[in-house]
Amino acid sequence: MRNTILTIAILSMTIGCKKEETATPIPEKKTPTEQLISGNQRFIEEKSIHPHQDKKTVLKNQNEQHPFAVVLSCSDSRVSPEVLFDQGLGDLFVIRNAGNLISDIDMGSIEYAVEHLDVKLIIVLGHTECGAIKAYIEDKDNLYKKHLNHIDDIVATLAEEKEEQAEEKKMPKEKNLLGSINANIEHSSRLIQENSIIKEHKTKIISMRYDVHTGKIIQL
C-alpha cells in the first residue's frame, strides 16, 4: 500500500513538471515601433494577418479612435501604410500627400493626433522612385518658379528645403535620386520635431523609407 501511494505521488510530480514545461509563454507586449516593423516583415514574407479588418472592429471604433501611430506618407498608389505595415482599422492615423510634405494643414492633423488622440509615435515614410522627387530633379531650369500649375508648387516646396539644398551641394541632384529622397524625408521629420506641441508631448519621431522594388521598409 505504501509503495502504491509513493508511486502515485511520483507520477503526480512528473505530470506537474511536464505541464510547466509545455505551458504556452505569454507573448511580450510590443512597442508601437515593433508592431510596425513586425507588420512589415509579415508583409514581405507574405504572411500578413490583416488585423482589425472586420465588422467587429468597425463597431468597436464607431464612437472613438485610438491609433497607436501617425504615418505621414506619399500619396503614391504603391505606398499604402495599412497594407505595408499589416495594420487595420483604427490602428494608424495616416496623412498622405505627394512627396510626404508638411503644410500647415498636415501639421495641424499631426497635432490633433498627438494632442487629442494621445499618439506617441510619428512615422515619416518616404519611398524609392518618388514621382515628386523625380519632378524636382528633372526641373533643371527652375521652371517651377513660374507656378504654371499646382505641381509646380510641390516642386518649389522641395527646392526650398534646406536638406535638399545641402544634399545638392554634395552631389548634383540629377545623379542623386536616393539622396534627394532621404533629404526630403529628413526635412519633414525635422519640421515635426521642431513643433512645440510635439515637443511638449515627448512624441517619438522616426524617419523611414519604403522600397517599391522589395516591399521592405527601413529606418533611416
C-alpha positions in Angstrom: 0.0 0.0 0.0 2.8 2.3 1.0 4.6 1.6 -2.3 1.4 2.4 -4.3 1.0 5.8 -2.6 4.6 6.6 -3.2 4.3 5.7 -6.9 1.2 7.9 -7.3 3.0 10.8 -5.7 5.9 10.5 -8.0 3.7 10.3 -11.1 1.8 13.4 -10.0 5.0 15.4 -9.6 6.2 14.2 -13.0 2.9 15.2 -14.7 3.0 18.6 -13.0 6.6 19.2 -14.2 5.6 18.3 -17.8 2.7 20.8 -17.6 5.0 23.5 -16.5 7.4 22.8 -19.4 4.8 22.8 -22.1 2.9 25.9 -20.8 2.4 28.5 -23.5 4.6 31.5 -22.9 2.8 34.9 -22.5 3.7 37.0 -25.6 5.6 40.1 -24.8 3.7 43.4 -25.5 5.3 45.1 -28.5 6.1 48.8 -28.7 4.4 50.8 -31.4 7.6 50.7 -33.4 8.0 47.0 -33.0 4.4 46.5 -34.2 5.1 48.3 -37.4 8.4 46.6 -38.0 7.0 43.1 -37.4 3.9 44.0 -39.6 6.2 44.9 -42.5 8.1 41.7 -42.0 4.9 39.8 -42.3 4.0 41.7 -45.4 7.4 40.9 -47.0 7.1 37.2 -46.1 3.6 37.1 -47.5 2.3 36.2 -44.0 0.1 39.2 -43.4 -2.7 38.6 -40.9 -4.8 41.6 -41.9 -5.8 42.5 -38.3 -8.7 44.7 -37.4 -10.3 44.5 -40.8 -13.8 43.3 -39.9 -17.3 44.4 -38.8 -16.4 43.8 -35.1 -13.6 46.4 -35.4 -15.9 48.9 -37.1 -18.4 48.6 -34.2 -15.6 48.8 -31.6 -14.3 52.1 -33.1 -17.6 53.7 -34.0 -17.6 56.2 -31.2 -13.9 56.9 -30.8 -10.5 56.0 -32.2 -7.2 55.0 -30.6 -4.5 54.8 -33.3 -1.0 53.8 -31.9 0.9 55.7 -34.6 0.8 58.6 -37.0 2.1 57.9 -40.5 2.9 60.8 -42.9 3.4 59.2 -46.3 3.3 59.9 -50.0 0.1 59.7 -52.0 1.7 57.2 -54.4 -0.7 54.3 -55.0 2.1 51.8 -54.2 2.6 53.2 -50.7 -0.4 52.2 -48.6 0.7 52.3 -44.9 -2.0 49.9 -43.6 -1.0 47.3 -46.2 2.7 47.7 -45.9 2.7 47.6 -42.1 -0.1 45.0 -42.0 -2.4 47.0 -39.8 -6.2 47.6 -39.8 -9.0 50.0 -39.0 -8.2 52.3 -36.1 -4.5 51.4 -35.9 -2.9 54.2 -37.9 -3.6 57.9 -38.2 -2.5 58.4 -41.9 -1.7 61.7 -43.6 -0.8 61.5 -47.3 0.2 63.9 -50.0 2.6 63.9 -53.0 6.1 63.8 -51.6 5.1 63.4 -47.9 5.4 67.2 -47.4 4.4 69.2 -44.4 1.9 72.1 -44.9 0.1 73.9 -42.1 -2.9 71.5 -42.6 -0.7 68.4 -42.4 1.0 69.7 -39.3 -2.4 70.5 -37.8 -3.5 66.9 -38.5 -0.4 65.6 -36.7 -1.0 68.0 -33.7 -4.6 66.7 -33.4 -3.4 63.0 -33.3 -0.8 63.8 -30.7 -2.8 66.2 -28.5 -6.3 64.7 -28.7 -5.7 61.0 -29.5 -2.5 60.7 -27.4 -0.5 59.1 -30.2 3.1 58.6 -29.1 4.8 57.7 -32.4 5.1 59.6 -35.7 6.5 57.9 -38.8 7.6 59.9 -41.8 7.5 57.4 -44.6 9.1 58.3 -47.9 9.8 55.8 -50.7 12.1 55.0 -53.6 11.1 56.1 -57.1 9.1 59.0 -55.7 7.5 61.0 -58.5 7.5 64.2 -56.6 11.3 64.0 -56.1 11.8 63.0 -59.7 9.9 66.1 -60.8 12.2 68.2 -58.6 15.3 66.5 -60.0 14.2 66.9 -63.6 13.5 70.6 -63.2 17.0 71.7 -64.2 16.0 75.2 -65.3 13.9 76.1 -62.2 10.7 76.3 -64.3 8.7 75.7 -61.1 9.3 79.4 -60.3 6.7 80.3 -63.0 4.0 78.4 -61.0 2.1 77.4 -64.0 0.2 74.7 -62.1 0.0 73.2 -58.6 2.6 70.6 -59.4 5.0 73.5 -59.6 4.1 74.3 -56.0 5.2 70.8 -55.0 8.5 71.2 -56.8 9.0 74.7 -55.4 8.5 73.4 -51.9 11.0 70.6 -52.4 13.6 73.0 -53.9 13.3 75.3 -50.9 14.0 72.5 -48.4 17.3 73.1 -46.6 18.1 69.4 -46.6 17.6 69.2 -50.4 19.9 72.2 -50.9 22.6 70.7 -48.6 22.4 67.4 -50.5 22.7 69.1 -53.9 26.0 70.7 -52.7 27.4 67.2 -52.1 26.2 65.8 -55.4 24.2 67.2 -58.4 20.6 66.2 -57.8 20.4 64.7 -61.3 22.7 61.9 -60.1 21.4 61.6 -56.6 17.8 60.4 -56.5 18.1 58.3 -53.3 20.0 61.2 -51.6 17.2 63.6 -52.6 14.5 61.2 -51.3 16.3 60.8 -48.0 16.8 64.6 -47.7 13.1 65.1 -48.2 12.2 62.6 -45.5 14.6 64.2 -43.0 13.2 67.7 -43.8 9.6 66.7 -42.9 10.9 64.9 -39.8 12.8 68.0 -38.7 9.7 70.2 -39.1 7.7 67.9 -36.9 10.5 67.7 -34.3 10.5 71.5 -34.1 6.8 71.6 -33.4 6.1 72.8 -29.8 3.1 70.6 -29.2 5.1 67.5 -30.4 7.9 68.5 -28.1 5.6 69.0 -25.1 4.1 65.5 -25.5 7.5 64.0 -26.0 6.3 62.2 -29.1 8.8 59.9 -30.8 9.5 60.6 -34.5 11.1 58.1 -36.8 12.2 58.6 -40.5 11.6 55.5 -42.7 11.9 54.7 -46.4 9.9 52.1 -48.3 11.4 50.3 -51.2 8.9 49.8 -54.0 11.1 47.1 -55.5 11.2 44.8 -52.5 8.4 45.8 -50.2 10.8 46.4 -47.3 10.7 49.5 -45.0 13.9 50.6 -43.4 14.6 53.1 -40.7 16.9 56.0 -41.7 
